[in-house]
């Protein structure tokens, strides 16, 4: 099982930093008996490993060698792989650079490394045999990719940063079989790589007869790519009394957040 972590973005919304935004310390974790700072990207990686990922592919760009150094030994039971994206030109370009690593029969998990979300077992709520999105309720869906689903959870449309979005539910992570990953990669190439955002590519995939599902299992979602988001993430973790296994969480309702919700793609 492969996890893909797109980490080539410049992080312009939270600069200046002296390191990659994906390594921004947020909360802490236990290393044996020692409490250590936890990089924001570890929350995503931990959730992938919990779902059974045994390989994690980090897509990195120039000036991101600190991510390679941080994760060079892997994470838990998962080995780390690093792929270069020469220029941060969008999420689709980033994730499909991992295509040579993807086996058609395996499951692929993808998330954004500058976000923190609950529940920690969110990926486990998604089926392995289809393209499926983990959905979260937010206050300002027009700043995200809002996912419109029917009563059976089938995706009808993804509204990419659309004013007056038809739903408050947005995707925060997704999962699919390797064969669908390659089908989407092929469609993206057929469209001359015009899709910067994954949502527009999925709409084209649906129009061509593809299928996708949305699972409304998300409880809390914070984009840590802004200073306000960083502050809210700290409060969220404090309110959840987050430990290494993040047991018995108490979730902060999205309505109490002061984050100007902004998408993590390419930020």
C-alpha positions in Angstrom: 0.0 0.0 0.0 1.4 3.4 -1.1 0.9 6.8 0.5 1.6 9.9 -1.6 2.5 13.1 0.2 2.8 16.2 -2.1 5.3 18.4 -0.4 6.8 20.6 -3.1 4.7 23.8 -2.4 6.5 27.0 -1.5 4.5 27.7 1.6 4.1 31.3 0.7 1.1 31.8 3.0 3.1 31.2 6.2 6.5 32.5 5.2 9.1 33.6 6.3 10.3 30.2 7.7 13.8 28.8 7.8 12.6 25.4 6.8 9.9 23.6 4.8 6.4 24.3 5.9 5.7 20.6 6.2 8.2 20.4 9.1 6.5 23.2 11.1 6.3 21.9 14.7 2.7 21.5 15.8 2.1 19.7 19.1 4.4 16.9 20.2 4.8 13.1 20.2 6.4 10.5 22.4 9.7 9.0 21.3 10.0 6.2 23.9 10.0 8.1 27.2 10.9 11.4 25.6 8.4 14.0 24.3 9.5 15.6 21.1 8.1 18.2 18.7 5.9 16.8 16.0 6.1 18.1 12.4 2.7 19.0 10.9 3.2 16.5 8.1 3.6 13.7 10.7 -0.1 13.8 11.4 -0.9 12.8 7.8 1.9 10.2 7.6 0.7 8.7 10.9 -2.8 8.4 9.6 -1.5 6.7 6.4 0.6 4.2 8.4 -2.4 3.5 10.6 -4.3 2.4 7.5 -1.6 0.0 6.5 0.7 2.0 4.2 4.1 0.4 3.9 5.7 2.9 1.5 5.4 6.7 1.6 6.3 8.7 -1.5 7.2 12.3 -0.7 7.0 14.7 -3.7 9.5 17.4 -3.0 10.9 20.4 -4.9 14.1 22.4 -4.9 15.0 23.7 -1.4 13.1 20.9 0.3 16.1 18.7 1.2 15.2 19.0 4.9 12.2 16.8 4.3 14.4 14.1 2.8 16.7 14.4 5.9 13.7 14.3 8.3 12.0 11.2 6.8 15.0 9.4 5.3 14.7 6.5 7.7 11.0 6.1 7.0 8.2 6.4 9.5 7.3 3.6 11.8 7.0 0.5 9.6 6.8 2.4 6.4 9.7 3.1 4.1 10.2 6.5 2.6 10.7 7.3 -1.1 11.4 10.7 -2.6 10.4 12.0 -6.0 11.3 15.5 -7.4 8.8 18.0 -8.8 11.0 20.6 -10.6 8.4 23.3 -10.2 5.3 23.4 -7.9 2.7 23.7 -10.7 -0.3 22.0 -9.0 -1.5 19.0 -7.1 -2.1 16.8 -10.2 1.4 17.3 -11.5 2.8 16.5 -8.1 0.9 13.3 -7.4 1.2 11.8 -10.9 5.0 12.0 -10.6 4.7 9.0 -8.4 3.0 7.0 -11.2 6.1 4.8 -11.9 5.9 3.6 -8.3 2.2 2.7 -8.4 1.3 -1.0 -8.9 -2.2 -1.3 -10.5 -3.3 -3.9 -7.8 -2.3 -1.9 -4.8 -4.2 0.8 -2.8 -3.0 4.4 -3.0 -3.7 7.0 -0.3 -3.2 10.8 -0.8 -3.4 13.7 1.6 -2.1 17.2 2.1 0.9 17.5 4.5 0.0 20.9 5.9 -3.3 19.9 7.3 -4.5 18.2 10.6 -7.7 16.4 10.7 -9.7 14.0 12.8 -10.6 11.2 13.2 -7.1 9.7 13.0 -8.5 6.5 11.4 -10.2 8.5 8.6 -8.5 6.6 5.8 -9.9 3.4 7.3 -13.4 4.7 6.5 -12.7 4.8 2.8 -13.1 1.6 0.6 -10.0 0.2 -1.1 -11.7 -0.7 -4.4 -12.8 2.6 -5.7 -12.0 6.3 -5.9 -13.3 7.7 -2.6 -12.9 11.0 -0.8 -12.8 11.6 3.0 -15.2 14.6 3.5 -15.1 17.3 6.2 -17.7 20.0 7.1 -16.2 23.5 6.9 -17.6 27.0 7.3 -16.3 28.4 4.0 -16.5 25.7 1.3 -15.9 28.2 -1.4 -12.3 28.2 -0.5 -11.9 24.5 -0.9 -13.1 21.7 -3.3 -16.7 21.1 -2.2 -17.9 17.6 -3.0 -21.5 17.2 -4.0 -22.8 13.6 -3.4 -26.1 11.9 -3.9 -28.0 10.0 -1.2 -25.9 6.9 -1.8 -22.6 8.8 -1.4 -21.8 8.8 -5.2 -19.9 12.0 -6.2 -22.0 14.1 -8.6 -19.6 17.0 -8.9 -16.6 18.7 -7.3 -17.0 22.4 -7.1 -13.5 23.9 -7.1 -13.4 27.1 -5.1 -16.9 28.0 -6.2 -18.9 30.8 -4.7 -22.3 29.7 -3.3 -21.1 26.1 -3.1 -23.9 23.6 -3.0 -22.5 21.8 0.1 -20.4 22.5 3.1 -18.5 19.2 2.7 -15.0 19.3 1.2 -12.5 16.7 0.6 -9.5 16.4 2.9 -7.9 13.2 1.7 -8.6 10.4 -0.8 -8.0 6.8 -1.6 -8.1 4.7 -4.8 -6.8 1.5 -6.4 -3.7 1.8 -8.4 -5.5 1.0 -11.6 -7.8 4.0 -11.2 -4.7 6.2 -10.3 -3.2 5.2 -13.7 -6.5 5.9 -15.4 -6.6 9.4 -13.9 -3.0 10.0 -14.8 -3.7 9.0 -18.4 -6.7 11.3 -18.5 -4.6 14.2 -17.1 -2.0 13.7 -19.8 -4.7 13.5 -22.5 -5.9 16.9 -21.3 -2.3 18.2 -21.7 -1.9 18.6 -18.0 -4.3 21.5 -17.9 -5.7 20.5 -14.5 -3.9 22.2 -11.6 -6.5 21.1 -9.1 -7.6 17.5 -8.6 -11.2 18.5 -8.5 -11.4 19.6 -12.1 -9.7 16.4 -13.3 -12.2 14.3 -11.3 -15.1 16.2 -12.9 -13.7 15.3 -16.3 -13.3 11.7 -15.1 -16.9 11.6 -14.0 -18.1 13.1 -17.4 -16.2 10.3 -19.2 -18.1 7.6 -17.2 -15.9 7.2 -14.2 -17.3 6.9 -10.7 -16.2 8.3 -7.3 -17.7 8.2 -3.8 -17.6 10.6 -0.8 -17.6 9.5 2.8 -18.8 12.0 5.4 -16.6 10.6 8.2 -14.5 13.7 8.8 -15.0 15.5 12.1 -12.5 18.4 12.2 -10.1 19.8 9.6 -7.5 22.6 9.9 -5.2 23.9 7.2 -2.0 24.8 8.9 -0.7 26.7 5.9 -1.5 30.1 7.4 -0.6 31.7 10.7 -4.2 31.7 11.9 -4.5 28.1 10.8 -1.4 27.3 12.9 -2.9 28.9 16.0 -6.2 27.0 15.5 -4.3 23.7 15.0 -2.7 24.2 18.4 -6.0 24.8 20.0 -7.6 21.8 18.3 -4.8 19.5 19.5 -5.1 20.9 23.0 -8.9 20.5 23.0 -8.5 16.9 21.8 -5.8 16.2 24.5 -3.8 14.6 21.7 -1.5 11.9 22.7 0.5 9.5 20.6 -2.5 7.3 19.9 -4.9 10.3 20.0 -7.4 8.3 22.0 -10.9 9.5 23.1 -10.8 12.8 21.3 -13.1 15.8 21.9 -13.5 17.6 18.6 -13.6 21.3 18.1 -16.6 22.2 16.0 -15.7 23.9 12.7 -17.9 26.8 13.6 -15.7 27.8 16.5 -12.6 28.1 14.3 -11.3 31.5 13.3 -9.2 30.0 10.4 -9.6 31.7 7.1 -10.0 28.3 5.5 -7.6 28.1 2.5 -6.8 25.1 0.3 -3.5 23.4 0.8 -2.9 22.6 -2.9 0.3 24.2 -4.0 0.4 26.6 -1.1 
